[in-house]
Amino acid sequence: MLINSNIRVFCSFALLVITSMTYSCRTKIPIEFPDFKSLPVLNSFLVADSVIRVHLSMADALDTVPLPLVENATVSFYVNDTFTGNLYPAGNGYYETDVRAREGNIYRFEAEIPDFPTVSAQDSIPESVPLLSIEHILKAGVDDEGHTFPAVKITIPVNTQKIKYLHVLARLNKNEGQWKDWQLKDFHDPVLVAEGLPIAVFSTELIQDTIYTMQIDYSTGGWRCLGDSCWMPLYPFVIELKSISYAYYQYLKQLYLYNSGRYPDFQFAPYKAFPLFSNVNNGMGVVAGYSSYLSDVVNP
């Protein structure tokens, strides 16, 4: 009888603990967001040979959904410090012009928003860098599971007297008419390794030769197996080499860190917040420019 009584007491205690834990997990915790001073946000990506567009919105408190758009601004733009005209409102916070951006030019925007100081930012569009050659490597290495993966070797010209900032992208034609970005493997190229991030964004500062060949290992994102034999399916692809401004270079690297902080892998690293890069005066956002060199379709 004593044993049964102790069991009943233990079960009652365990039930009380479980009930308390369940209740505590479902208890709503009130969150008070700190006061945030509303700020204008100006964004524009200047693409060579494309029309110029600017987007204006307001940064507000964390619980503000959706963020307010700025529809009543006067946005003027300058080309190489020469006033060129005003951008016209195009709806949803966009301001546009029929003028197309050109390589080598510097573009500056000034936005007059009621009750705020003038918001301004500028950037240039660097000249494109050609791809001298593209070589596909069927078996570039072996992963931890013993499967081989491919790589692409690209060769580019280098001006050792001027630092260039570049971004290499590839798009795979997995289905007819549907292009998907490649997935990068661990870098072994010394220039990419020196950048410290797993994105194919780099500067030519460390390159001392006038021609440089870079190998980028990649994955198509899947495997096919027949019995004990497995292989990675290959697809036609194009390589895009973006010649980016220094501001765009800073933005892409900071964007990767920012996203890593928003969606951390708690198994390997703790949460850490990173700010986004901004080159906007009296506000937030980014103005950045680039030009592109696009390869023909490569059939591996």
C-alpha positions in Angstrom: 0.0 0.0 0.0 2.9 2.4 0.8 4.5 1.7 -2.6 1.2 2.4 -4.4 0.8 5.6 -2.4 4.3 6.8 -3.3 3.6 6.0 -7.0 0.4 8.1 -6.9 2.3 11.0 -5.3 5.1 10.8 -7.9 2.6 10.7 -10.8 0.7 13.6 -9.4 3.9 15.6 -9.0 5.1 14.7 -12.6 1.7 15.7 -14.0 1.9 19.0 -12.2 5.4 19.7 -13.6 4.3 18.8 -17.2 1.2 21.0 -16.9 3.3 23.9 -15.6 5.8 23.4 -18.5 3.1 23.2 -21.1 1.4 26.3 -19.7 4.7 28.3 -19.6 5.5 27.4 -23.2 2.1 28.7 -24.3 2.2 31.9 -22.2 2.3 35.0 -24.4 5.3 37.1 -23.6 4.6 40.8 -24.2 7.3 42.5 -26.4 7.7 46.3 -26.4 9.7 47.6 -29.3 11.9 50.5 -28.6 11.1 53.9 -30.1 12.5 54.3 -33.6 12.9 57.5 -35.5 11.4 57.2 -39.0 14.1 57.6 -41.7 13.9 57.8 -45.5 15.2 54.8 -47.4 16.7 55.4 -50.9 17.6 52.4 -53.1 18.9 52.2 -56.6 20.8 49.6 -58.5 22.4 51.2 -61.6 22.8 48.6 -64.4 24.7 49.5 -67.5 22.4 50.0 -70.6 19.2 49.9 -68.4 16.8 52.7 -67.5 17.5 54.5 -64.2 15.1 53.8 -61.3 15.0 54.9 -57.7 12.8 53.5 -54.9 11.9 55.5 -51.8 10.3 54.3 -48.6 10.4 54.9 -44.9 12.2 52.9 -42.3 9.9 52.6 -39.3 9.5 50.6 -36.0 10.0 46.9 -36.1 6.3 46.1 -35.9 5.2 48.4 -38.7 3.7 46.4 -41.6 3.8 47.3 -44.4 6.5 50.0 -44.5 5.2 53.3 -45.8 6.2 54.3 -49.4 7.2 57.8 -50.3 5.1 59.0 -53.2 5.4 62.8 -52.8 9.2 63.3 -53.3 11.1 65.4 -55.8 14.0 63.3 -57.1 16.7 65.0 -59.2 19.7 63.2 -60.7 23.1 64.3 -61.8 25.5 62.7 -64.3 29.1 63.4 -63.6 28.1 66.3 -61.4 25.9 67.8 -64.1 22.2 68.3 -63.4 20.3 66.1 -65.9 16.6 66.3 -64.8 14.0 65.0 -62.4 12.7 61.4 -62.1 9.0 61.0 -62.5 6.8 59.1 -60.1 6.0 55.6 -61.4 3.9 54.2 -58.4 4.7 51.9 -55.5 7.5 54.2 -54.3 9.4 54.1 -57.7 10.8 57.1 -59.6 12.0 56.6 -63.1 13.6 58.3 -66.1 14.0 57.3 -69.8 17.7 57.9 -69.5 19.8 54.7 -69.6 22.8 54.2 -67.3 26.2 54.0 -69.1 29.5 52.5 -68.1 32.1 55.0 -66.7 29.5 57.6 -65.5 28.9 58.7 -61.9 25.2 59.1 -61.0 24.0 61.2 -58.0 20.4 61.3 -56.7 18.9 64.0 -54.4 15.5 63.4 -53.0 13.5 66.2 -51.4 10.9 64.7 -49.0 8.6 67.0 -46.9 9.7 67.4 -43.3 13.1 65.7 -43.9 16.6 66.9 -44.9 17.6 66.2 -48.4 18.5 62.6 -49.0 21.4 61.9 -51.4 23.7 59.2 -52.6 25.9 58.5 -55.6 27.8 55.7 -57.3 29.5 54.9 -60.6 29.2 52.1 -63.1 32.5 50.4 -63.8 33.5 49.2 -67.3 32.7 45.5 -67.9 35.4 42.8 -67.9 35.3 40.2 -70.6 35.6 36.4 -70.1 38.7 35.3 -72.1 37.8 31.6 -71.8 35.5 29.1 -69.9 36.5 25.5 -69.2 34.2 23.0 -67.6 35.7 20.3 -65.4 33.6 17.2 -65.1 35.3 15.7 -62.0 36.9 18.5 -60.0 36.8 16.8 -56.6 35.1 14.3 -54.2 32.8 15.3 -51.4 32.5 13.7 -48.0 30.1 11.0 -49.3 32.6 10.0 -52.0 30.7 11.6 -54.9 32.4 13.7 -57.5 31.4 17.3 -58.3 32.2 19.6 -61.3 33.9 23.0 -61.6 34.2 25.9 -64.0 37.5 27.6 -64.8 37.3 31.1 -66.0 40.1 33.3 -67.3 39.9 37.1 -67.1 42.2 40.0 -68.0 43.6 42.0 -65.1 44.7 45.6 -65.0 47.3 45.5 -62.3 47.3 49.3 -62.0 43.6 49.5 -61.0 41.6 47.5 -58.6 38.5 45.9 -60.0 35.6 44.4 -58.0 33.9 41.4 -59.6 31.0 39.0 -59.0 30.8 35.6 -60.8 27.4 34.0 -61.3 26.2 31.0 -63.2 22.6 30.0 -64.1 21.8 26.4 -65.0 19.1 25.5 -67.5 17.6 22.7 -65.4 14.3 22.7 -67.3 13.7 24.2 -70.7 13.3 27.9 -70.2 13.8 27.7 -66.4 17.2 28.9 -65.2 18.4 28.3 -61.6 21.5 29.7 -59.8 24.3 27.3 -59.2 25.3 26.1 -55.7 28.9 26.9 -54.7 31.2 24.3 -53.1 34.1 25.2 -50.7 36.6 27.5 -52.3 40.2 26.6 -53.0 41.1 29.5 -55.2 43.4 31.8 -53.2 41.7 35.0 -54.3 38.3 33.7 -53.2 39.6 32.2 -50.0 41.2 35.6 -49.1 37.8 37.3 -49.2 36.6 35.1 -46.3 33.0 34.5 -47.4 31.5 31.6 -49.4 30.3 33.9 -52.3 32.1 34.5 -55.6 32.6 38.2 -54.9 36.3 39.4 -55.0 38.7 42.2 -55.8 41.7 42.0 -58.1 43.9 43.7 -55.4 46.0 40.5 -54.7 46.4 39.5 -58.4 49.8 40.4 -59.8 49.4 38.9 -63.3 47.7 40.5 -66.3 45.7 37.3 -66.9 44.2 35.2 -64.1 42.4 31.8 -64.2 40.0 31.0 -61.4 38.4 27.7 -60.6 35.0 27.6 -58.9 33.6 24.3 -57.7 29.9 24.0 -57.9 26.9 21.7 -57.4 23.7 21.3 -59.5 21.8 20.5 -56.3 21.0 16.8 -56.6 22.1 13.3 -57.4 20.9 10.4 -59.5 21.6 6.8 -58.6 21.4 3.5 -60.4 22.3 0.6 -58.1 25.5 1.5 -56.3 26.5 4.1 -58.9 25.6 7.7 -58.2 26.3 10.8 -60.3 25.5 14.5 -60.4 23.4 15.5 -63.4 24.8 18.4 -65.5 22.9 21.1 -67.3 23.7 23.8 -69.9 24.7 27.0 -68.2 25.7 30.6 -68.8 28.3 32.6 -66.8 27.7 36.2 -65.9 30.7 38.2 -64.9 29.6 41.4 -63.1 32.0 44.3 -62.8 30.7 46.0 -59.7 31.4 49.2 -57.9 33.2 49.3 -54.5 29.8 50.2 -52.9 28.2 47.1 -54.6 31.1 45.0 -53.4 30.6 46.2 -49.8 26.9 45.7 -50.1 27.0 42.1 -51.3 29.5 41.1 -48.6 27.5 42.8 -45.9 24.3 41.3 -47.2 25.6 37.8 -46.8 26.6 38.5 -43.2 23.2 40.2 -42.5 21.3 37.2 -43.8 23.6 34.8 -41.9 22.6 36.8 -38.7 18.9 36.7 -39.5 18.9 32.9 -40.2 21.8 31.5 -38.2 22.7 27.8 -38.0 22.6 27.4 -34.2 24.3 24.1 -34.5 27.6 25.7 -35.6 27.5 29.3 -34.6 25.6 31.7 -32.2 23.3 34.4 -33.4 25.0 37.7 -34.3 23.4 40.7 -35.8 25.1 42.5 -38.7 23.9 45.8 -40.2 23.3 46.4 -43.9 25.8 48.5 -45.8 24.5 52.0 -46.7 26.0 54.9 -48.6 23.0 57.2 -48.3 23.3 60.6 -46.7 20.5 61.6 -44.3 18.8 58.2 -44.7 19.3 54.5 -45.3 19.6 52.3 -48.3 22.2 51.8 -51.0 23.0 53.2 -54.5 25.3 50.8 -56.3 26.2 50.2 -60.0 27.5 47.3 -62.2 28.0 46.2 -65.8 27.8 42.6 -67.0 29.6 40.3 -69.5 27.4 37.3 -70.4 28.8 34.2 -71.9 27.3 32.0 -74.5 25.5 28.9 -73.4 28.0 26.2 -72.3 27.0 22.5 -72.7 29.0 20.4 -70.2 
